[in-house]
Amino acid sequence: MAPKIPIVDFSSWTPSAPAEERALIAARLTEACCTIGFVQIINHAISPDKLASAFSWSEKLFNLKLEQKMLAPHPSGYTVHRGYSWPGLEKVSNAMGNEDDAEDLKKNLRQIGDVKESYEIGSESNADQPNQWLPESVLPGFRDFMTDFYWDCHAAAMEILSAMALGIGLEDEGFFRPMHSGNNNQLRLLHYPPVPAANIESQTSTRMGAHSDWPTITLLFQDDCGGLQIENPLVPGNFIDVPPVKDAIVMNVGDLLMRWSNDTLKSTVHRVNLPPRQDRFTGDERMTRARYSIPYFVSPEGPTMVECLPSCMDEKHSAKYEPIKWNDYMLMRASMQYDERPKETDVA
């Protein structure tokens, strides 16, 4: 039987809660992250009304005409991840970027396009990753809402990382906080437009290919469409559904945190595939329903040196990885995801 994604209730994760209750939540969270790498968090700090508004704004954004969305285009290359990415610009994969045949691998990966569009938002104070905002007249109120929502997500992420620090045995529950100011995070609005199911089944196109996330952790909010799958840790190559749970955070460990924890915490490969229920299809072409999701990627400050956590090594378990700065690791991974200079003809 395939494992199920654990559900962890954060309602008792408060400063005034008894230490035993906080420890129990931390243990449940960490156990999920050590075994399957994914967990559904309910009763977290972000209100259902705020999430409903976030999805409403996302739908308004992607309902704009292409020429309006292109007023805030993703910059050329892979060093800045902000603004609007049209379908086909980005190709998500599990390639590291340090392969000997990296360029050939990138070309081969792009033979099958991802059918999705996205909009990336970051901290207004991050000069290295300047936001690409739409003119206020195009979508009034969008910028103000998303700026607030960005920091709401950061606050929720810090509570999760505090629980993780406690669960993994670090002496300081706030260990990760100084390195994660929120300046280097990324809020992503995602839209998967309808596509003939046969295109996905035949692999002539993909929703989002199998990949793992790069940063410390990812928080994901998804609508009720379905389609998110993770690789079964017991059966490599087999994928299991992550069923939508209303208003839950789907939290997963990123590659950086797995490296940081000496592989104690698992970064699990995942993908977006066809919705699991057949009634999601319409018409003779079995068109999929549109899917909306909102991931929030949590990363440390760029110069942060990531080396094995003290609670994750001992005399019998030495560090598996050399120390690396987050900026260096991020650029290595990003080089496989975007073309250096997107062509204007690719936007159509």
Summary of the structure (lengths in Angstrom):
residues: 348
radius of gyration: 19.7
end to end distance: 44.5
largest distance: 62.3
contacts: 1086
relative contact order: 0.19
helix: 30%
strand: 21%
